[in-house]
């Protein structure tokens, strides 16, 4: 699906987030080079998430997820937008997991690296009814 979406434009790179988590150094750089161009301004991450107790987590081989979510990042501002079809809260440690990936992507594109601009929910979380 990501390949189909990527053929229609060159400013948005699409990734399966769970495949990038834990990748480091040359391996991460190779994965990023395959998907980005110098003109990449936006990122779309498809992420599989699950729950451990009340906490939403990104899935790993040891903690499989149960549904897909989307994280969209505007590299021109480094603002992040998260949307969960089940209206769950933001996964714990998502910023910690994704920020190194985003910083690596800034090294590949023609944009100056921006400071993290925060995460906004594209849905109203079930508990609390507030956007984050």
C-alpha positions as CSV (number, residue, x, y, z in Angstrom):
1,X,0.0,0.0,0.0
2,X,2.8,2.4,0.8
3,X,4.4,1.8,-2.5
4,X,1.2,2.7,-4.3
5,X,0.8,5.9,-2.3
6,X,4.4,6.9,-2.9
7,X,4.1,6.6,-6.7
8,X,1.7,9.5,-6.8
9,X,3.9,12.1,-5.2
10,X,7.5,12.8,-3.8
11,X,7.0,15.1,-0.8
12,X,5.6,12.5,1.6
13,X,7.5,9.4,2.7
14,X,5.5,6.5,4.1
15,X,6.8,4.0,6.6
16,X,5.7,1.0,8.7
17,X,6.8,2.4,12.0
18,X,7.1,-1.0,13.8
19,X,9.7,-2.0,11.2
20,X,11.9,1.0,12.1
21,X,11.7,0.8,15.9
22,X,15.0,-0.5,17.2
23,X,16.9,0.1,13.9
24,X,20.1,2.0,14.4
25,X,23.1,3.3,12.6
26,X,23.7,2.2,9.0
27,X,20.6,-0.1,9.0
28,X,18.3,2.8,9.9
29,X,20.0,5.1,7.4
30,X,19.5,2.5,4.6
31,X,15.8,2.1,5.5
32,X,15.4,5.9,5.4
33,X,17.3,6.3,2.1
34,X,15.0,3.9,0.4
35,X,11.9,5.9,1.3
36,X,13.0,9.6,1.3
37,X,14.1,12.1,-1.3
38,X,15.7,15.5,-0.8
39,X,12.3,17.0,-1.3
40,X,10.5,15.0,1.4
41,X,8.6,17.4,3.7
42,X,6.1,15.1,5.3
43,X,6.1,11.6,6.9
44,X,3.3,9.1,7.3
45,X,3.9,6.3,9.7
46,X,1.5,3.3,9.9
47,X,1.8,1.8,13.4
48,X,0.4,-1.3,14.9
49,X,-0.5,-0.8,18.6
50,X,-1.9,-2.8,21.5
51,X,-2.6,-2.4,25.2
52,X,-0.8,-3.7,28.2
53,X,-3.1,-2.9,31.1
54,X,-4.3,0.6,30.5
55,X,-1.2,1.7,28.5
56,X,-1.2,1.8,24.7
57,X,2.1,0.4,23.4
58,X,3.7,0.1,20.0
59,X,3.7,-3.6,19.0
60,X,6.9,-5.6,19.0
61,X,7.4,-9.3,18.3
62,X,7.0,-9.9,22.1
63,X,3.9,-7.7,22.4
64,X,1.8,-8.0,19.3
65,X,-0.7,-5.2,18.6
66,X,-4.4,-5.4,17.7
67,X,-5.0,-2.5,15.3
68,X,-3.4,0.0,13.1
69,X,-2.9,3.7,13.7
70,X,-1.4,6.6,11.8
71,X,1.3,9.2,12.8
72,X,1.7,12.1,10.4
73,X,4.7,14.4,10.8
74,X,5.1,17.8,9.1
75,X,8.9,18.1,8.8
76,X,8.6,21.8,8.0
77,X,7.4,22.5,11.6
78,X,8.2,19.1,13.3
79,X,4.6,19.0,14.5
80,X,3.1,15.5,14.8
81,X,-0.5,14.4,14.3
82,X,-1.6,11.0,15.7
83,X,-4.9,9.3,14.8
84,X,-6.2,6.1,16.3
85,X,-9.3,4.5,14.9
86,X,-10.2,3.1,18.3
87,X,-9.7,6.6,20.0
88,X,-7.0,5.2,22.3
89,X,-4.5,7.5,23.9
90,X,-1.1,8.2,22.5
91,X,1.2,5.1,22.9
92,X,3.7,5.4,25.8
93,X,7.2,6.3,24.6
94,X,6.1,7.1,21.1
95,X,8.1,10.3,21.1
96,X,11.1,8.6,22.5
97,X,10.9,5.9,19.8
98,X,10.1,8.1,16.8
99,X,12.3,11.2,17.5
100,X,15.6,9.5,16.6
101,X,14.0,8.3,13.4
102,X,12.8,11.8,12.5
103,X,16.2,13.3,13.4
104,X,17.9,10.8,11.0
105,X,15.4,11.7,8.3
106,X,16.3,15.4,8.7
107,X,19.9,14.4,7.7
108,X,18.5,13.1,4.3
109,X,16.2,15.9,3.3
110,X,16.7,19.5,2.2
111,X,15.1,21.0,5.4
112,X,16.9,22.4,8.4
113,X,16.2,20.3,11.4
114,X,13.4,21.7,13.6
115,X,12.8,21.3,17.3
116,X,10.1,18.9,18.3
117,X,6.8,20.8,18.0
118,X,4.5,18.5,20.0
119,X,1.9,15.9,19.2
120,X,-1.8,16.6,18.5
121,X,-4.4,13.9,18.4
122,X,-6.5,13.6,15.3
123,X,-9.2,12.0,17.4
124,X,-10.8,12.7,20.8
125,X,-9.5,10.1,23.2
126,X,-12.1,8.0,24.9
127,X,-11.0,8.9,28.4
128,X,-11.1,12.5,29.4
129,X,-12.6,13.7,26.1
130,X,-9.7,16.2,25.5
131,X,-7.3,16.5,22.6
132,X,-3.6,16.0,23.6
